[in-house]
Amino acid sequence: MRGLKTQEGNKFIAFFELVQKEAAKLHSVFFLECGEGNDFETEQMDGEDLRGWLIPEKQADQFEREWLKDEPGEECEPYITWVLWNGKPEKPVIELKQF
């Protein structure tokens, strides 16, 4: 799945699809760097707060090439974004935040 470098289980993929839907509302793609805790798991899904880059769709192909080589430069720092989930684990609400 776009935005993931590693092979993930179906339950995490279900969560990450929600993340990408939120990113798409902002005409962007989220590229994962790491998990940040606040884990949850249900029969259908597992996830946690995440950190990565929220990249505008028009720039996503170029960024993805750099990201896959572990080379996002300092110019990408303004796009660093946290994915925070809240609500019930059965129906998490996804929030994208930049600090």
N, C-alpha and C positions, 0 to 999 in steps of 0.2 A: 504494500500500500504506500502511496506517495506520502512522504513525510516521516517514514520509518526506515531506519537502516538495518535493523535486526529482525530476525524471524520472531514474531510474537504469536501467542495463542489466540484462538478465536474470541475468547472473552475480552481480552484487551483490545483486539481489533474492533469489537462492538463499541467499546468506549471511545477509541480513537476516531471512529466514524462520526460520533457526536461532536468531537473536537473539530474535525474538518468541516462539518456542516456549519458550525459557528464561524469558523474562519471564512467559509464561502460567503456568508452573509456580509462580510466585510471585503469581498472580492479579493481574498487572500488565501494562501496555503500555509498551514502550520508545519514546520519542520522540527522534529523532536531532538533535543539535546540530552535531557535526562529527566528522571523522576524526582519529585520533591517531597515525597511522603504524603500523609493524609490518605492512606490506602483504604480501599473498600473491595469487597468481593460479594457477588450474588451468584445464583445459579446461571445467570445469563451473561454477566459482565464483571470485569474487574478493572480497576483503574486507580489513579492517584493524581495529585497535583503534578503538573509537568512544567518544564522550562524548555524553551526553544526559540525559534524565530517565526514571526508572522510576516510573511513576505507577500507583497502585492502580486496578484496573478501575472501581471505583465513582466515581472522580474523573476518569477519562480523558476523558469527553466535555467537561467543563468546561475541563480543562487544554488539550485540543486546540484549542478556540476561541481561547484566549489564545496558544498556541504558533503557530498559523497566522498570527496578527497580530504575531508577534515580541514578545509582551508577557508572557512568564512573569515574575512578580514575585519579590521576595526570599523570599516564603513558599514558593516552589518549590525553594529551595536544598537542603533536606534530601533531595530526590529526585534530585539530581545523581548520576549513575551512570556508571561506565566499563564498557565491554564489552571484555574482553580475550580474545583467542583464543590457544590453544596447541595443541600436538600437530602432526599432519601436515596440510598444507594440503588434502589430498584428503578429510580427515575432521576438520575443526577442532572442538575442544572449546571451548565458549563459557562464559565466566565473567562474572558481573555483580558488580561491586564498588563499594561506596560507601566513601569515605574520610572 
